[in-house]
Amino acid sequence: METDSPKQELTRKQLGQLRRQYVTINHGRVKACNHLAKFSATQPPRGNCVECWKAWFMTQCDLDSIHIILTKQGVKALERIHGRKFVRAFHGFLSQSLMPMLNAEAAKQEQGVTIEGGTIGNQGTEVQAVVDPQ
């Protein structure tokens, strides 16, 4: 059963509207640095921005799998899998975000905990690396 109705041609305006609706990706911004959040669960940030990496670790990264790799295989295996930049950023994220919790826990046990190295300096303990949609 064929219908004899002619196919409707899309105008340039309609084609643009459909592209914006179905193809265009709108990225949010990282509040702390105002960079576009062009990262996802499978794609880490490309640059070396500390705040972007912190936002990615807090929102998109699977920390459980990283913990399993670190405890069972070590840092060298994590570096082979994810790369040196990832390991440095993760180390900095741990030293920045988890140090207050570790020190509070260690204070109960009367011993100090330190993590040396990393790319994130002591910029305060307040976390502002939340990704907000635009």
C-alpha positions, 0 to 999 in steps of 0.5 A: 500500500503506497501513498501518493503524498509527496515528501516534505522538504525541510527548510533551512530553519527547520533543519537548524532547529532539529540539529540544535534539539538532537545533535548539539551537546550543551556542556555545563560549567565548573563553578570554581574555574568557569571552564566548560565541563567537557568531561564525562564518566568515560572521558576525564578532563583534557587540561591541567586545571585543578578545579576541573579535575576535582569536579570530575573526581567528585562527580564522574569518576568511579572511585571504587574501581580506582581503589581496587586497582590501587590496593590489588595492583599498585600505583604502577598499574594505575599509571599504566591503565590511566596515565601519569596525568591521571595519577598525579591529579588523583594523588592531588585530589586525595591529598586535598580532599581526604586529608582533613578526614584522615587527619581527624581519624588519625587524631583519634588514634594519636598519629598523623597521616601525610600524603606527599606530592600531587598537583593540588595545593592547599587552597582551603578545605571548602569544595567548590568544584560542583558542575552546574548545567548551563 
